Amino acid sequence: MMTLDEYKEKINAMTKEELTEELEMLRESLEDIQLERKLILGQTGVHINAGKVEAYRNAFDREASVLEQKINMVEKALGA
């Protein structure tokens, strides 16, 4: 997986059009993660071990945090 520093180098080499496309893709990925989190952790009819619930929650939160950081980096590169 690419580090945030490597990602910053990648976006610095992108055109404005590429940055706009990247931003859209990141936003869609974040929406997908949020929906998946809601579907898995919001289930009421299925028992999930508390340890697994916490692990899922942490994984979703970590992934969402990285996506949010990348979104901020791209927005900054676009001057948004």
Backbone as XML, in Angstrom:
<?xml version="1.0"?>
<chain id="A" units="angstrom">
  <residue number="1" name="MET">
    <atom name="N" x="0.842" y="-1.187" z="0.000"/>
    <atom name="CA" x="0.000" y="0.000" z="0.000"/>
    <atom name="C" x="0.886" y="1.249" z="0.000"/>
  </residue>
  <residue number="2" name="MET">
    <atom name="N" x="0.452" y="2.240" z="-0.720"/>
    <atom name="CA" x="1.192" y="3.481" z="-0.864"/>
    <atom name="C" x="1.088" y="4.319" z="0.411"/>
  </residue>
  <residue number="3" name="THR">
    <atom name="N" x="2.229" y="4.860" z="0.857"/>
    <atom name="CA" x="2.203" y="5.747" z="2.018"/>
    <atom name="C" x="1.597" y="7.089" z="1.602"/>
  </residue>
  <residue number="4" name="LEU">
    <atom name="N" x="1.219" y="7.887" z="2.589"/>
    <atom name="CA" x="0.652" y="9.199" z="2.277"/>
    <atom name="C" x="1.692" y="10.106" z="1.618"/>
  </residue>
  <residue number="5" name="ASP">
    <atom name="N" x="2.963" y="9.965" z="1.999"/>
    <atom name="CA" x="4.018" y="10.754" z="1.349"/>
    <atom name="C" x="4.159" y="10.369" z="-0.123"/>
  </residue>
  <residue number="6" name="GLU">
    <atom name="N" x="4.106" y="9.076" z="-0.398"/>
    <atom name="CA" x="4.169" y="8.607" z="-1.785"/>
    <atom name="C" x="2.945" y="9.082" z="-2.563"/>
  </residue>
  <residue number="7" name="TYR">
    <atom name="N" x="1.793" y="9.064" z="-1.903"/>
    <atom name="CA" x="0.562" y="9.519" z="-2.548"/>
    <atom name="C" x="0.657" y="11.011" z="-2.876"/>
  </residue>
  <residue number="8" name="LYS">
    <atom name="N" x="1.246" y="11.777" z="-1.964"/>
    <atom name="CA" x="1.403" y="13.215" z="-2.199"/>
    <atom name="C" x="2.275" y="13.458" z="-3.430"/>
  </residue>
  <residue number="9" name="GLU">
    <atom name="N" x="3.347" y="12.685" z="-3.566"/>
    <atom name="CA" x="4.200" y="12.800" z="-4.749"/>
    <atom name="C" x="3.411" y="12.462" z="-6.013"/>
  </residue>
  <residue number="10" name="LYS">
    <atom name="N" x="2.579" y="11.432" z="-5.913"/>
    <atom name="CA" x="1.769" y="11.014" z="-7.057"/>
    <atom name="C" x="0.829" y="12.133" z="-7.492"/>
  </residue>
  <residue number="11" name="ILE">
    <atom name="N" x="0.125" y="12.737" z="-6.536"/>
    <atom name="CA" x="-0.841" y="13.773" z="-6.919"/>
    <atom name="C" x="-0.153" y="15.050" z="-7.383"/>
  </residue>
  <residue number="12" name="ASN">
    <atom name="N" x="1.065" y="15.293" z="-6.903"/>
    <atom name="CA" x="1.803" y="16.478" z="-7.366"/>
    <atom name="C" x="2.151" y="16.380" z="-8.845"/>
  </residue>
  <residue number="13" name="ALA">
    <atom name="N" x="2.200" y="15.163" z="-9.369"/>
    <atom name="CA" x="2.521" y="14.950" z="-10.782"/>
    <atom name="C" x="1.276" y="14.914" z="-11.669"/>
  </residue>
  <residue number="14" name="MET">
    <atom name="N" x="0.092" y="15.023" z="-11.071"/>
    <atom name="CA" x="-1.158" y="14.917" z="-11.829"/>
    <atom name="C" x="-1.585" y="16.258" z="-12.408"/>
  </residue>
  <residue number="15" name="THR">
    <atom name="N" x="-2.311" y="16.168" z="-13.524"/>
    <atom name="CA" x="-2.930" y="17.357" z="-14.108"/>
    <atom name="C" x="-4.197" y="17.685" z="-13.312"/>
  </residue>
  <residue number="16" name="LYS">
    <atom name="N" x="-4.739" y="18.856" z="-13.564"/>
    <atom name="CA" x="-5.967" y="19.254" z="-12.879"/>
    <atom name="C" x="-7.101" y="18.278" z="-13.189"/>
  </residue>
  <residue number="17" name="GLU">
    <atom name="N" x="-7.180" y="17.836" z="-14.433"/>
    <atom name="CA" x="-8.219" y="16.877" z="-14.830"/>
    <atom name="C" x="-8.041" y="15.553" z="-14.080"/>
  </residue>
  <residue number="18" name="GLU">
    <atom name="N" x="-6.808" y="15.092" z="-14.000"/>
    <atom name="CA" x="-6.534" y="13.846" z="-13.271"/>
    <atom name="C" x="-6.862" y="13.992" z="-11.791"/>
  </residue>
  <residue number="19" name="LEU">
    <atom name="N" x="-6.552" y="15.146" z="-11.228"/>
    <atom name="CA" x="-6.869" y="15.396" z="-9.819"/>
    <atom name="C" x="-8.376" y="15.379" z="-9.588"/>
  </residue>
  <residue number="20" name="THR">
    <atom name="N" x="-9.117" y="15.968" z="-10.506"/>
    <atom name="CA" x="-10.574" y="15.989" z="-10.391"/>
    <atom name="C" x="-11.137" y="14.573" z="-10.442"/>
  </residue>
  <residue number="21" name="GLU">
    <atom name="N" x="-10.614" y="13.757" z="-11.349"/>
    <atom name="CA" x="-11.047" y="12.359" z="-11.445"/>
    <atom name="C" x="-10.668" y="11.578" z="-10.187"/>
  </residue>
  <residue number="22" name="GLU">
    <atom name="N" x="-9.475" y="11.827" z="-9.687"/>
    <atom name="CA" x="-9.003" y="11.156" z="-8.466"/>
    <atom name="C" x="-9.894" y="11.528" z="-7.284"/>
  </residue>
  <residue number="23" name="LEU">
    <atom name="N" x="-10.249" y="12.795" z="-7.188"/>
    <atom name="CA" x="-11.099" y="13.259" z="-6.097"/>
    <atom name="C" x="-12.460" y="12.574" z="-6.142"/>
  </residue>
  <residue number="24" name="GLU">
    <atom name="N" x="-13.029" y="12.465" z="-7.316"/>
    <atom name="CA" x="-14.325" y="11.798" z="-7.468"/>
    <atom name="C" x="-14.230" y="10.335" z="-7.049"/>
  </residue>
  <residue number="25" name="MET">
    <atom name="N" x="-13.163" y="9.662" z="-7.474"/>
    <atom name="CA" x="-12.969" y="8.257" z="-7.124"/>
    <atom name="C" x="-12.807" y="8.081" z="-5.608"/>
  </residue>
  <residue number="26" name="LEU">
    <atom name="N" x="-12.050" y="8.978" z="-4.987"/>
    <atom name="CA" x="-11.851" y="8.902" z="-3.536"/>
    <atom name="C" x="-13.162" y="9.124" z="-2.786"/>
  </residue>
  <residue number="27" name="ARG">
    <atom name="N" x="-13.936" y="10.090" z="-3.243"/>
    <atom name="CA" x="-15.228" y="10.357" z="-2.593"/>
    <atom name="C" x="-16.171" y="9.161" z="-2.724"/>
  </residue>
  <residue number="28" name="GLU">
    <atom name="N" x="-16.181" y="8.533" z="-3.896"/>
    <atom name="CA" x="-17.011" y="7.341" z="-4.089"/>
    <atom name="C" x="-16.538" y="6.199" z="-3.193"/>
  </residue>
  <residue number="29" name="SER">
    <atom name="N" x="-15.233" y="6.035" z="-3.073"/>
    <atom name="CA" x="-14.680" y="4.987" z="-2.207"/>
    <atom name="C" x="-15.062" y="5.235" z="-0.754"/>
  </residue>
  <residue number="30" name="LEU">
    <atom name="N" x="-15.013" y="6.487" z="-0.322"/>
    <atom name="CA" x="-15.388" y="6.819" z="1.051"/>
    <atom name="C" x="-16.865" y="6.524" z="1.286"/>
  </residue>
  <residue number="31" name="GLU">
    <atom name="N" x="-17.713" y="6.877" z="0.331"/>
    <atom name="CA" x="-19.142" y="6.568" z="0.452"/>
    <atom name="C" x="-19.366" y="5.063" z="0.542"/>
  </residue>
  <residue number="32" name="ASP">
    <atom name="N" x="-18.629" y="4.297" z="-0.265"/>
    <atom name="CA" x="-18.749" y="2.833" z="-0.234"/>
    <atom name="C" x="-18.356" y="2.280" z="1.131"/>
  </residue>
  <residue number="33" name="ILE">
    <atom name="N" x="-17.261" y="2.775" z="1.684"/>
    <atom name="CA" x="-16.790" y="2.312" z="2.996"/>
    <atom name="C" x="-17.824" y="2.650" z="4.066"/>
  </residue>
  <residue number="34" name="GLN">
    <atom name="N" x="-18.374" y="3.851" z="4.006"/>
    <atom name="CA" x="-19.372" y="4.256" z="4.997"/>
    <atom name="C" x="-20.627" y="3.398" z="4.893"/>
  </residue>
  <residue number="35" name="LEU">
    <atom name="N" x="-21.048" y="3.085" z="3.673"/>
    <atom name="CA" x="-22.219" y="2.236" z="3.477"/>
    <atom name="C" x="-21.945" y="0.822" z="3.970"/>
  </residue>
  <residue number="36" name="GLU">
    <atom name="N" x="-20.787" y="0.285" z="3.622"/>
    <atom name="CA" x="-20.420" y="-1.063" z="4.060"/>
    <atom name="C" x="-20.369" y="-1.140" z="5.587"/>
  </residue>
  <residue number="37" name="ARG">
    <atom name="N" x="-19.799" y="-0.113" z="6.215"/>
    <atom name="CA" x="-19.726" y="-0.059" z="7.684"/>
    <atom name="C" x="-21.129" y="-0.087" z="8.280"/>
  </residue>
  <residue number="38" name="LYS">
    <atom name="N" x="-21.998" y="0.730" z="7.699"/>
    <atom name="CA" x="-23.374" y="0.810" z="8.195"/>
    <atom name="C" x="-24.092" y="-0.530" z="8.036"/>
  </residue>
  <residue number="39" name="LEU">
    <atom name="N" x="-23.918" y="-1.177" z="6.884"/>
    <atom name="CA" x="-24.591" y="-2.450" z="6.637"/>
    <atom name="C" x="-24.089" y="-3.551" z="7.561"/>
  </residue>
  <residue number="40" name="ILE">
    <atom name="N" x="-22.783" y="-3.634" z="7.741"/>
    <atom name="CA" x="-22.225" y="-4.706" z="8.560"/>
    <atom name="C" x="-22.441" y="-4.450" z="10.046"/>
  </residue>
  <residue number="41" name="LEU">
    <atom name="N" x="-22.145" y="-3.248" z="10.493"/>
    <atom name="CA" x="-22.244" y="-2.967" z="11.923"/>
    <atom name="C" x="-23.660" y="-2.628" z="12.360"/>
  </residue>
  <residue number="42" name="GLY">
    <atom name="N" x="-24.533" y="-2.322" z="11.414"/>
    <atom name="CA" x="-25.898" y="-1.958" z="11.757"/>
    <atom name="C" x="-26.873" y="-3.114" z="11.755"/>
  </residue>
  <residue number="43" name="GLN">
    <atom name="N" x="-26.385" y="-4.320" z="11.502"/>
    <atom name="CA" x="-27.266" y="-5.486" z="11.474"/>
    <atom name="C" x="-27.821" y="-5.752" z="12.873"/>
  </residue>
  <residue number="44" name="THR">
    <atom name="N" x="-29.108" y="-5.970" z="12.924"/>
    <atom name="CA" x="-29.728" y="-6.268" z="14.217"/>
    <atom name="C" x="-30.137" y="-7.725" z="14.327"/>
  </residue>
  <residue number="45" name="GLY">
    <atom name="N" x="-30.282" y="-8.413" z="13.210"/>
    <atom name="CA" x="-30.759" y="-9.787" z="13.244"/>
    <atom name="C" x="-29.661" y="-10.830" z="13.271"/>
  </residue>
  <residue number="46" name="VAL">
    <atom name="N" x="-28.414" y="-10.382" z="13.246"/>
    <atom name="CA" x="-27.298" y="-11.318" z="13.205"/>
    <atom name="C" x="-26.374" y="-11.024" z="14.377"/>
  </residue>
  <residue number="47" name="HIS">
    <atom name="N" x="-26.030" y="-12.086" z="15.123"/>
    <atom name="CA" x="-25.109" y="-11.892" z="16.238"/>
    <atom name="C" x="-23.679" y="-11.953" z="15.725"/>
  </residue>
  <residue number="48" name="ILE">
    <atom name="N" x="-22.917" y="-10.935" z="16.050"/>
    <atom name="CA" x="-21.499" y="-10.906" z="15.714"/>
    <atom name="C" x="-20.736" y="-10.736" z="17.019"/>
  </residue>
  <residue number="49" name="ASN">
    <atom name="N" x="-19.709" y="-11.536" z="17.194"/>
    <atom name="CA" x="-18.863" y="-11.465" z="18.375"/>
    <atom name="C" x="-18.381" y="-10.029" z="18.581"/>
  </residue>
  <residue number="50" name="ALA">
    <atom name="N" x="-18.403" y="-9.563" z="19.830"/>
    <atom name="CA" x="-18.024" y="-8.185" z="20.144"/>
    <atom name="C" x="-16.605" y="-7.865" z="19.683"/>
  </residue>
  <residue number="51" name="GLY">
    <atom name="N" x="-15.714" y="-8.828" z="19.776"/>
    <atom name="CA" x="-14.341" y="-8.615" z="19.316"/>
    <atom name="C" x="-14.275" y="-8.385" z="17.823"/>
  </residue>
  <residue number="52" name="LYS">
    <atom name="N" x="-15.087" y="-9.140" z="17.084"/>
    <atom name="CA" x="-15.121" y="-8.961" z="15.628"/>
    <atom name="C" x="-15.750" y="-7.623" z="15.262"/>
  </residue>
  <residue number="53" name="VAL">
    <atom name="N" x="-16.777" y="-7.239" z="15.996"/>
    <atom name="CA" x="-17.418" y="-5.945" z="15.743"/>
    <atom name="C" x="-16.396" y="-4.827" z="15.916"/>
  </residue>
  <residue number="54" name="GLU">
    <atom name="N" x="-15.630" y="-4.899" z="16.994"/>
    <atom name="CA" x="-14.615" y="-3.875" z="17.255"/>
    <atom name="C" x="-13.537" y="-3.886" z="16.164"/>
  </residue>
  <residue number="55" name="ALA">
    <atom name="N" x="-13.133" y="-5.072" z="15.737"/>
    <atom name="CA" x="-12.128" y="-5.178" z="14.673"/>
    <atom name="C" x="-12.661" y="-4.593" z="13.365"/>
  </residue>
  <residue number="56" name="TYR">
    <atom name="N" x="-13.918" y="-4.913" z="13.027"/>
    <atom name="CA" x="-14.532" y="-4.345" z="11.821"/>
    <atom name="C" x="-14.597" y="-2.823" z="11.922"/>
  </residue>
  <residue number="57" name="ARG">
    <atom name="N" x="-15.046" y="-2.340" z="13.068"/>
    <atom name="CA" x="-15.184" y="-0.895" z="13.269"/>
    <atom name="C" x="-13.823" y="-0.210" z="13.096"/>
  </residue>
  <residue number="58" name="ASN">
    <atom name="N" x="-12.796" y="-0.770" z="13.717"/>
    <atom name="CA" x="-11.457" y="-0.182" z="13.608"/>
    <atom name="C" x="-10.950" y="-0.192" z="12.171"/>
  </residue>
  <residue number="59" name="ALA">
    <atom name="N" x="-11.181" y="-1.294" z="11.469"/>
    <atom name="CA" x="-10.735" y="-1.395" z="10.076"/>
    <atom name="C" x="-11.450" y="-0.368" z="9.200"/>
  </residue>
  <residue number="60" name="PHE">
    <atom name="N" x="-12.762" y="-0.256" z="9.367"/>
    <atom name="CA" x="-13.523" y="0.725" z="8.590"/>
    <atom name="C" x="-13.056" y="2.140" z="8.911"/>
  </residue>
  <residue number="61" name="ASP">
    <atom name="N" x="-12.861" y="2.419" z="10.195"/>
    <atom name="CA" x="-12.448" y="3.759" z="10.602"/>
    <atom name="C" x="-11.061" y="4.114" z="10.073"/>
  </residue>
  <residue number="62" name="ARG">
    <atom name="N" x="-10.141" y="3.148" z="10.090"/>
    <atom name="CA" x="-8.795" y="3.386" z="9.554"/>
    <atom name="C" x="-8.853" y="3.684" z="8.059"/>
  </residue>
  <residue number="63" name="GLU">
    <atom name="N" x="-9.609" y="2.870" z="7.349"/>
    <atom name="CA" x="-9.709" y="3.057" z="5.899"/>
    <atom name="C" x="-10.375" y="4.391" z="5.562"/>
  </residue>
  <residue number="64" name="ALA">
    <atom name="N" x="-11.420" y="4.734" z="6.300"/>
    <atom name="CA" x="-12.101" y="6.009" z="6.073"/>
    <atom name="C" x="-11.168" y="7.179" z="6.377"/>
  </residue>
  <residue number="65" name="SER">
    <atom name="N" x="-10.374" y="7.057" z="7.420"/>
    <atom name="CA" x="-9.439" y="8.119" z="7.787"/>
    <atom name="C" x="-8.401" y="8.353" z="6.692"/>
  </residue>
  <residue number="66" name="VAL">
    <atom name="N" x="-7.865" y="7.280" z="6.140"/>
    <atom name="CA" x="-6.880" y="7.404" z="5.055"/>
    <atom name="C" x="-7.531" y="8.060" z="3.835"/>
  </residue>
  <residue number="67" name="LEU">
    <atom name="N" x="-8.743" y="7.634" z="3.506"/>
    <atom name="CA" x="-9.439" y="8.232" z="2.362"/>
    <atom name="C" x="-9.697" y="9.716" z="2.593"/>
  </residue>
  <residue number="68" name="GLU">
    <atom name="N" x="-10.092" y="10.081" z="3.808"/>
    <atom name="CA" x="-10.344" y="11.488" z="4.117"/>
    <atom name="C" x="-9.062" y="12.306" z="3.996"/>
  </residue>
  <residue number="69" name="GLN">
    <atom name="N" x="-7.943" y="11.748" z="4.440"/>
    <atom name="CA" x="-6.661" y="12.443" z="4.307"/>
    <atom name="C" x="-6.298" y="12.633" z="2.837"/>
  </residue>
  <residue number="70" name="LYS">
    <atom name="N" x="-6.521" y="11.607" z="2.038"/>
    <atom name="CA" x="-6.229" y="11.705" z="0.606"/>
    <atom name="C" x="-7.137" y="12.731" z="-0.064"/>
  </residue>
  <residue number="71" name="ILE">
    <atom name="N" x="-8.411" y="12.741" z="0.317"/>
    <atom name="CA" x="-9.353" y="13.730" z="-0.226"/>
    <atom name="C" x="-8.857" y="15.137" z="0.090"/>
  </residue>
  <residue number="72" name="ASN">
    <atom name="N" x="-8.439" y="15.355" z="1.330"/>
    <atom name="CA" x="-7.927" y="16.672" z="1.720"/>
    <atom name="C" x="-6.691" y="17.057" z="0.915"/>
  </residue>
  <residue number="73" name="MET">
    <atom name="N" x="-5.814" y="16.087" z="0.670"/>
    <atom name="CA" x="-4.601" y="16.354" z="-0.107"/>
    <atom name="C" x="-4.943" y="16.741" z="-1.545"/>
  </residue>
  <residue number="74" name="VAL">
    <atom name="N" x="-5.887" y="16.030" z="-2.147"/>
    <atom name="CA" x="-6.270" y="16.321" z="-3.528"/>
    <atom name="C" x="-6.982" y="17.672" z="-3.599"/>
  </residue>
  <residue number="75" name="GLU">
    <atom name="N" x="-7.868" y="17.932" z="-2.645"/>
    <atom name="CA" x="-8.552" y="19.231" z="-2.627"/>
    <atom name="C" x="-7.539" y="20.367" z="-2.497"/>
  </residue>
  <residue number="76" name="LYS">
    <atom name="N" x="-6.543" y="20.166" z="-1.654"/>
    <atom name="CA" x="-5.503" y="21.190" z="-1.486"/>
    <atom name="C" x="-4.728" y="21.380" z="-2.791"/>
  </residue>
  <residue number="77" name="ALA">
    <atom name="N" x="-4.415" y="20.273" z="-3.464"/>
    <atom name="CA" x="-3.697" y="20.352" z="-4.742"/>
    <atom name="C" x="-4.526" y="21.070" z="-5.805"/>
  </residue>
  <residue number="78" name="LEU">
    <atom name="N" x="-5.851" y="20.921" z="-5.709"/>
    <atom name="CA" x="-6.751" y="21.594" z="-6.653"/>
    <atom name="C" x="-6.997" y="23.050" z="-6.263"/>
  </residue>
  <residue number="79" name="GLY">
    <atom name="N" x="-6.589" y="23.403" z="-5.051"/>
    <atom name="CA" x="-6.822" y="24.756" z="-4.578"/>
    <atom name="C" x="-8.225" y="24.960" z="-4.064"/>
  </residue>
  <residue number="80" name="ALA">
    <atom name="N" x="-8.903" y="23.843" z="-3.712"/>
    <atom name="CA" x="-10.290" y="23.906" z="-3.231"/>
    <atom name="C" x="-10.350" y="24.344" z="-1.785"/>
  </residue>
</chain>
